[in-house]
Amino acid sequence: MHGSTTGGVKLLLRAEGAFVLVAAVIAYARFGLGWSVFAWSFLAPDLAFFGYLAGAGAGAVTYNATHSYVGPVSLLATGALSGGSEFVAAGLIWCAHIGMDRALGYGLKYSAGFGFTHLGRIGRTKSDA
């Protein structure tokens, strides 16, 4: 697909995602609110999948809004500036989730459908069936 990443750059971006996952989990162990909070919150960004009920374009917007680092880094900054450990914990959990997704190859979505990502095509294609 035009616009998707390939080769060494794709591997680097996936490795970067794995690094973010590991770093966020390590930081959460130090600054977090307990592992039950982590477990219950880790998959929360995937609630954005419900956006796909309104179509591929709306789904891509909701997915990308919850799978971009803008939100969690904003929470981290807010927590660092205000001393709010809840913000730091939420930002770390959110970063860990995004890192996991990127490490697994789930990139930001294009409006063509869920399987079209900036890290390349995911899922089965018609030729696979």
C-alpha positions as CSV (number, residue, x, y, z in Angstrom):
1,M,0.0,0.0,0.0
2,H,1.3,3.4,-0.8
3,G,2.2,5.4,2.3
4,S,3.1,2.3,4.4
5,T,6.5,1.7,5.9
6,T,8.7,-1.1,4.7
7,G,12.1,-2.7,5.3
8,G,14.5,-1.5,8.0
9,V,12.3,1.5,8.8
10,K,9.4,-0.8,9.6
11,L,11.5,-3.0,11.8
12,L,12.9,0.1,13.6
13,L,9.4,1.5,14.3
14,R,8.3,-1.9,15.6
15,A,11.4,-2.1,17.8
16,E,10.7,1.4,19.0
17,G,7.2,0.3,20.0
18,A,8.7,-2.6,22.0
19,F,11.1,-0.2,23.7
20,V,8.3,2.1,24.7
21,L,6.3,-0.8,26.1
22,V,9.2,-2.0,28.2
23,A,10.1,1.5,29.4
24,A,6.5,2.4,30.3
25,V,6.1,-0.9,32.3
26,I,9.4,-0.3,34.1
27,A,8.4,3.3,34.9
28,Y,4.9,2.2,35.9
29,A,6.5,-0.2,38.4
30,R,8.1,2.8,40.0
31,F,5.4,5.5,39.7
32,G,2.2,3.5,39.1
33,L,-0.9,2.9,41.2
34,G,-0.7,-0.9,41.4
35,W,-0.9,-3.7,38.9
36,S,-4.7,-4.2,39.2
37,V,-5.2,-0.6,37.8
38,F,-2.7,-1.4,35.0
39,A,-4.5,-4.7,34.1
40,W,-7.9,-3.1,34.1
41,S,-6.8,-0.1,32.1
42,F,-4.3,-1.6,29.6
43,L,-6.8,-2.4,26.9
44,A,-9.0,0.7,27.4
45,P,-7.6,2.5,24.2
46,D,-9.1,-0.4,22.2
47,L,-12.6,0.8,23.0
48,A,-11.9,3.1,20.0
49,F,-12.7,0.1,17.8
50,F,-16.4,1.0,18.3
51,G,-15.7,3.9,16.0
52,Y,-15.6,1.4,13.1
53,L,-19.4,0.9,13.7
54,A,-19.8,4.3,12.0
55,G,-17.6,3.3,9.1
56,A,-13.9,3.0,8.1
57,G,-13.3,6.7,8.1
58,A,-14.8,7.3,11.6
59,G,-13.1,4.2,12.9
60,A,-9.7,5.4,11.6
61,V,-10.2,8.8,13.3
62,T,-11.2,7.2,16.7
63,Y,-8.5,4.6,16.6
64,N,-5.8,7.1,15.6
65,A,-6.9,9.5,18.4
66,T,-6.4,6.8,21.0
67,H,-3.3,5.3,19.4
68,S,-1.2,8.4,18.9
69,Y,1.3,9.4,21.6
70,V,-0.2,12.9,21.9
71,G,-2.7,11.9,24.5
72,P,-0.5,9.9,26.8
73,V,2.4,12.3,26.6
74,S,0.0,15.1,27.5
75,L,-1.1,13.1,30.6
76,L,2.6,12.5,31.5
77,A,3.4,16.2,31.2
78,T,0.3,17.2,33.2
79,G,1.2,14.7,35.9
80,A,4.8,15.9,36.0
81,L,3.8,19.5,36.3
82,S,1.0,19.1,38.8
83,G,2.4,16.2,40.9
84,G,-0.7,14.1,39.9
85,S,0.3,10.5,40.1
86,E,-3.0,9.5,38.5
87,F,-2.0,11.4,35.4
88,V,1.4,9.8,35.3
89,A,0.0,6.3,35.8
90,A,-2.6,6.8,33.1
91,G,0.0,8.2,30.7
92,L,2.3,5.2,31.3
93,I,-0.4,2.7,30.8
94,W,-1.5,4.4,27.6
95,C,2.1,4.5,26.3
96,A,2.5,0.8,27.1
97,H,-0.6,-0.1,25.2
98,I,0.5,1.9,22.1
99,G,4.0,0.5,22.3
100,M,2.6,-3.1,22.4
101,D,0.4,-2.4,19.4
102,R,3.3,-0.9,17.4
103,A,5.6,-3.7,18.3
104,L,2.9,-6.2,17.0
105,G,2.6,-4.2,13.8
106,Y,-0.7,-2.4,14.5
107,G,0.0,1.0,13.1
108,L,-2.1,4.1,12.8
109,K,-5.0,3.5,10.4
110,Y,-5.9,4.8,7.0
111,S,-9.6,5.4,6.2
112,A,-9.4,2.6,3.6
113,G,-10.1,0.1,6.4
114,F,-8.7,-1.3,9.7
115,G,-6.1,-3.4,7.9
116,F,-4.4,-0.4,6.2
117,T,-1.8,1.0,8.6
118,H,1.3,3.2,8.4
119,L,3.3,0.0,9.3
120,G,1.8,-1.9,6.3
121,R,-1.1,-4.1,5.6
122,I,-2.3,-6.3,8.5
123,G,-4.8,-9.1,8.5
124,R,-5.9,-11.4,5.7
125,T,-6.5,-10.2,2.1
126,K,-8.9,-11.6,-0.4
127,S,-6.0,-13.4,-2.1
128,D,-5.2,-15.1,1.3
129,A,-8.7,-16.6,1.5
